[in-house]
Amino acid sequence: MTEHLDVAKLQRRLAEFAAARNWQPYHTPKNLAAALSVEASELVEIFQWLTPEESARVMDDPDTAHRVTDEVADVLAYLPQLCEVLGIEPLAALDAKIDRNERRFPVPGEGDA
């Protein structure tokens, strides 16, 4: 059975991984934001020249699916590390952003008199 994972637990695991390798001096906000951008670009690169139909089937090929999964993991690894060094609670930030977007972009027809 898979152990329940949450953001805080993964942040601790990533911090321990980096500390064991003495990488903390390199984990500045600038470096982590750049690494996040690079990894996101590597994910985009997989889809770059695919048609919309091909992109919808990208997980059908085991080799490509593995690449996509690894790049998603890389993107997801850097974001909580960036949040950690900046003191951002990522789930609270997302929740607040959804609240703002709901106010900015109301459902058409709701609230109309």
N, C-alpha and C positions, 0 to 999 in steps of 0.2 A: 504494500500500500504506500502511495506517495505521501510524504509528510506535507502538511499544509504550509505553503509558502506565503509570506507577506513581504511588503516593501521593506519594513524595518529589519526583518530577519536577513533579507538579501543585502541590504545596505551594510549590516554588520559583517556579513560574510565577505563582501567586496572589500571592506575596510581592513579586515584581518588578512585577506589575500595580499593587499597592497603593503600592509605593515610588515608582513613576513619577508617581503622582498625589498623593503626600504624604499618604496616608490612614492611615499607621501610628499617629498619635496617637489615632485613633478606634477602632483595632482592639484594644480592651481585652477581657479575658475577658468582662466583663459585656455589652459591646456585641455581641460576636460570638455569645455565647449567646442574647441577645435576637434578633439577626438570624436565627440558626438556627431559633429558635422561630417567628418570623414566617413564614419561608419554608416551614417544615413545615406551618403553618396554612394557607398559601395552597395547598399541595398537597391538604390535607384538604378545603378548600373546594370543590375540583373534584368530589369524591366525596360531598359532604355529603348531598344529597337523592336520590342514586341508589339504586335497589334493588341487592341483591347481583348480580343478573343483569346489570343495566345497568353496574355497576362492572366486571364481568368483561369487558365489551365496550368499555371506554372508549377503547382504542387503535384501535378500528375507524374512528372519526371523525378525519380528518386534523387538523382544527382543535383538537379536544380533545387528541389525541395530542401535538400540538406544545406545548400548555399544560402537560400532564403532564410531558413531557420537560424543558421549561424549569424547572419547579418542582423536579423531581428534581435538576437541575443546580445550582440555587440552594442547595438543602439540602446537596448534596454539596460545594459550594464553601465554605460556612461551617464545616463540621465540621473539615476539615484546617487551616483557618486558626486555629480555636480550639485545636486540638491543638498547633499550632506555638507559639502564645504561652504555652501552659501546659506545654510540654515533654513532651507525651504522644506516644508513638509509636503511632499508631492501630491498625496491624495487630497489634502486640504486645499492645495492650490488648484487642483483640477476641479474639485467640487465648487469652489468659489468662481472659477472661470465659467463653468456650466451655468451657474446662477446668473452671472452677468450676461452670458449669451442668450439665456431665456428671456431676459428683459430686453436685450437689444433686438432680438429676432423672434417676436411673438408668433405663435401659430396663427396663420391667416384665419380671420373670422372670430377668433377668441377676443373677448373684451370689446367687440364692436357693439354699439348700441343700436 
